[in-house]
Amino acid sequence: MPQQLATFKAEFFKALAHPIRIRIVDSLRGGEKGVNELSQMLHVEPANVSQQLAVLRVRNIVAGRKAGSSVFYSVSDPALFKLLDAAKEIFNNQLVGVREMLEEMKEGRRRK
């Protein structure tokens, strides 16, 4: 893998490396939203939403569209949702593995 691509990937994942930023991106699946709408949906202060959107904007993960005094944000590349879906699938697979391990531990205790 070329160094430039590896660096891009590292910076891209750093930009997503915050739960609020992930939630913001996920909230944009249905289309563009403003800071206040995101704030209400996520139960996060508007200032915090704006701060996290700035990080996502710098990495070109979200784009803003100005309409009057409001800015509406959308995901720059919808392929990002596939990445979030893959992460959710990995999470669910790990949960299944943990559940199976716990069941095996319970069975082991019952046999003793």
N, C-alpha and C positions, 0 to 999 in steps of 0.2 A: 504494500500500500504506500503510495507516495506521501511524503511528509506533509505536504500542503493539505491533502485530503484528511489525514489523521488529525492535523491541527484544527481544520474546520469542524470535524466531528466532535472533538474535545470541547471546543468553544460552544458549539451548538448544544451539547448536552449540559454544559455548565449553565447556559441560559435557561434551560428547562429544570435545573436542579433546585427547585423550590416548590413546595406543595401549592402555594397560592398561584404561582405561574402555571402549573399544570392544570389547576382548576379553572383558571381564566381561559386557557386555550381550549379546554374541554367544553367550556360554556359557550364558546364561539362556534360550535358545530352547527347550530341552528341559524347562523348568520351574524351579521355585525351587531355590535352592542356598544353603548356608551358607558362611561365610567360609573355613572350613578346606577344604571341598570345592573352592571356587573357587581357593584358594591352590594346592592340589595339581594341579588341572587346568591352571592357567596357569603353574605353576612360579614363583610370585611369593610373597614373604613375606606371611603373614597380616596384619601391620600395614599393609603397603602396600595390600593388597586392601581392608582396612577404610577406609583413608584415601580411596581412590578411590570406594568405595561411598558414603561420606559426601557427596562432591561430587554424585554421581548422585542421592542421596536429596534433597538440598536443592533440586534442579531437578525433583523429582518424576518422574525418569526410571525409578527403581526404587523399590519399596516393600518394607518389611521386615515380617515376621510373626514375632512372638516365640512360641517354644514352649519352655517351661521356661527354661533358661539360654541357649538358642540362638536366633539370629535367622536366618530364611530369607528370601532376597531373590528378588524376581521383577520383571519388567519391568512398569511401570504401564500401558503402552499397546502392545499387540502390533503396531500399525502401525509402530512403530520398526524392526521387522525388515525391513519393506519398504524403509525408508530405507537400512538397511545393505546390503540386496541391490542397491539402485540404485547405491550407492557402489561396490560390488564390480563391477557391470556397467560403470560408467564407468572404473574401474581397468583392467578387462580390455580395454575398447575402446582405451584409451590404450596398453596394451601392444601390441595389434595394430598400432596406428599406428606405434609405435616400431620394431617388427619390420619392418614394410614399409619404413620409412625406411632402416633398416640394410641390408636386402636391396638397395634401390636404390643405396645407397652402394657396396656390394660389387660390384654389376653395373657401376657407373661405373668402379671401379678395374680391373676385369677388361678393360674395353674399351680402357683406355689403353695 
